[in-house]
Amino acid sequence: RGRKALAMQIEHMEEAKFTEVTIATIDSPGLFSQIAGVMAAHSINILGAQIYTRKDGDVLDVLQVNSVHGEIVSKPEKWRKLEDDLTEVFEGRVIVEDLIGKLQTPSFYTPKSRHAPRPNRIEFDNEVSDNYTVIDIFATDKVGLLYQITRTLKELGLYIAVSKIATKVDQAADVFYVHDIFGQKIVDPVRIDTIRQTLLERLE
């Protein structure tokens, strides 16, 4: 009680042209989706992300981000506003969808690419981990992509335990270690197919 909803620290990596954002907060269902949604609302592109959840329920999310134009987001007031919005979302005073509707252009910004987009692809692996189903998602990168993916996984009743986000040029390769609400892997072929098709539809 009396604790702040989050602590946030930013560090600009000038040469690499991205900012590392560290967010410490308390775990809750859909937390990563909320963070991704607030970032998307502010037109901040997530290049990479590492999630660390402790047994006491504290979460440390480390994100590598930049602007839609591939530059460092340097304005201190933008980061202050983002931290305020994250706090309000975490405290339940603002809904992410409302924030996106208010701040974001009608369609999420997709950086222009000289290459023809590769088809989106989703793979499931139940062998690599004893406790989790691993979902690999390969998709054309755009601001809001991570929010769309994590929101869809939450709607499908999946809990993200570990996430590894990586972007090369304009192609995102995102890995999610997930289980259902009972802590079980996803092994039913029909359910796996439903998850795959739903994700592909949302990514189009």
C-alpha positions in Angstrom: 0.0 0.0 0.0 1.2 3.5 -0.7 3.6 2.3 -3.4 3.8 4.0 -6.7 2.1 2.2 -9.6 5.4 2.1 -11.4 9.0 3.4 -11.5 10.4 4.2 -14.9 14.0 5.0 -16.0 15.2 5.9 -19.5 18.6 5.8 -21.1 19.4 7.1 -24.6 21.8 5.0 -26.6 22.8 7.7 -29.0 25.0 5.7 -31.4 22.5 2.8 -31.6 19.6 5.3 -32.1 17.3 3.8 -29.5 16.3 4.4 -25.9 16.3 1.7 -23.3 13.2 2.0 -21.0 13.1 0.1 -17.7 9.7 -0.2 -16.1 9.3 -1.7 -12.6 5.8 -2.4 -11.5 3.5 -5.1 -10.0 2.4 -8.0 -12.2 -1.2 -8.2 -13.4 -3.0 -10.0 -16.3 -2.3 -8.2 -19.6 0.4 -6.0 -18.2 2.7 -6.3 -21.1 -0.2 -5.6 -23.5 -1.0 -2.4 -21.5 2.7 -1.2 -21.8 2.7 -2.0 -25.6 -0.6 -0.1 -26.0 0.6 3.0 -24.3 3.8 3.0 -26.3 1.8 2.6 -29.5 -0.5 5.5 -28.5 2.5 7.7 -28.2 3.9 6.5 -31.6 6.8 4.8 -30.0 8.1 1.7 -31.7 9.3 -1.2 -29.6 12.4 -2.8 -31.1 13.1 -5.3 -28.4 11.8 -6.3 -25.0 12.8 -8.5 -22.1 10.3 -9.3 -19.2 11.5 -10.4 -15.8 8.8 -11.5 -13.3 9.8 -12.3 -9.7 8.0 -14.8 -7.5 6.8 -11.9 -5.2 4.9 -10.5 -8.2 7.2 -7.6 -9.0 8.0 -7.2 -12.7 10.9 -5.5 -14.5 10.3 -4.8 -18.2 13.3 -3.6 -20.2 12.4 -2.2 -23.7 14.4 -0.9 -26.5 12.4 1.7 -28.4 12.7 4.5 -31.0 10.4 6.8 -33.0 8.5 5.8 -36.1 11.3 7.4 -38.1 14.0 5.3 -36.5 15.3 8.2 -34.3 15.7 8.6 -30.5 12.7 10.0 -28.7 14.5 12.8 -26.9 11.8 15.2 -25.6 11.7 14.9 -21.8 8.0 16.1 -21.8 7.0 13.2 -24.1 8.5 10.7 -21.6 6.8 12.5 -18.7 3.4 12.2 -20.4 4.1 8.6 -21.3 4.9 7.8 -17.6 1.7 9.6 -16.5 -0.4 7.6 -19.0 1.2 4.3 -17.9 0.5 5.2 -14.3 -3.2 6.0 -15.1 -3.6 2.7 -17.1 -1.9 0.6 -14.3 -4.2 2.2 -11.7 -7.3 1.5 -13.8 -8.2 5.2 -14.4 -7.7 5.0 -18.2 -8.3 2.3 -20.7 -5.6 1.6 -23.2 -8.0 1.6 -26.2 -9.3 5.0 -25.3 -5.8 6.3 -25.1 -5.0 4.9 -28.5 -8.2 6.4 -30.0 -7.3 9.8 -28.6 -3.6 10.0 -29.4 -3.1 7.8 -32.4 -3.8 8.3 -36.1 -6.6 6.0 -37.4 -4.1 3.3 -38.6 -0.9 2.3 -36.9 2.1 3.8 -38.7 4.0 1.3 -40.8 7.6 2.4 -41.7 8.2 2.4 -45.4 10.3 -0.4 -46.7 12.1 -1.0 -50.0 11.5 -4.7 -49.7 8.2 -6.5 -50.5 6.7 -7.6 -47.2 7.1 -11.3 -46.3 4.0 -13.2 -45.4 3.3 -13.3 -41.7 4.1 -16.6 -40.1 3.3 -18.2 -36.7 4.9 -21.4 -35.3 4.1 -23.4 -32.1 6.6 -25.5 -30.2 5.7 -27.7 -27.2 9.1 -29.4 -27.0 11.5 -26.7 -26.2 10.0 -25.9 -22.7 8.7 -28.2 -20.0 6.2 -25.7 -18.7 5.2 -23.4 -21.6 4.0 -23.5 -25.2 6.4 -21.4 -27.3 4.8 -19.2 -30.0 7.1 -17.7 -32.6 5.5 -14.8 -34.6 7.2 -13.4 -37.7 5.5 -10.3 -39.0 6.1 -7.0 -40.8 7.0 -4.5 -38.1 4.8 -1.5 -37.4 4.0 0.7 -34.4 1.3 -1.1 -32.4 2.3 -4.6 -33.7 3.3 -5.8 -30.2 0.1 -4.4 -28.7 -2.1 -6.2 -31.3 -0.3 -9.5 -30.6 -0.3 -9.3 -26.8 -3.9 -8.1 -26.6 -5.0 -11.0 -28.9 -3.1 -13.5 -26.7 -4.8 -12.1 -23.6 -8.2 -12.3 -25.3 -7.5 -15.9 -26.2 -6.9 -16.7 -22.5 -3.2 -17.1 -22.7 -0.8 -15.8 -20.1 2.7 -14.6 -21.2 5.4 -15.7 -18.9 8.4 -14.8 -21.0 8.7 -12.6 -24.1 11.6 -12.0 -26.4 11.1 -9.3 -29.0 13.5 -8.6 -31.8 13.3 -6.5 -35.0 15.6 -6.7 -38.0 15.0 -4.0 -40.6 11.2 -4.1 -41.0 10.7 -7.8 -39.9 9.7 -8.6 -36.3 10.5 -11.9 -34.8 8.7 -12.2 -31.5 8.8 -15.2 -29.1 6.2 -15.7 -26.4 6.3 -18.4 -23.7 2.7 -18.9 -22.8 0.3 -21.1 -20.8 -3.4 -21.2 -20.2 -5.3 -19.9 -17.1 -4.7 -23.3 -15.4 -0.9 -23.1 -16.0 -1.0 -25.7 -18.7 0.6 -25.9 -22.2 -1.6 -25.5 -25.3 -1.6 -29.0 -26.8 -5.0 -29.4 -28.4 -4.4 -29.1 -32.2 -7.8 -27.4 -32.8 -7.1 -24.8 -30.2 -3.6 -24.2 -31.6 -5.1 -23.7 -35.1 -7.7 -21.3 -33.7 -4.9 -19.2 -32.0 -2.9 -19.2 -35.2 -5.8 -18.1 -37.4 -6.9 -15.4 -35.0 -3.4 -14.0 -34.7 -2.9 -14.0 -38.5 -6.3 -12.2 -39.0 -5.3 -9.5 -36.5 -1.9 -9.0 -38.1 -3.3 -8.4 -41.6 
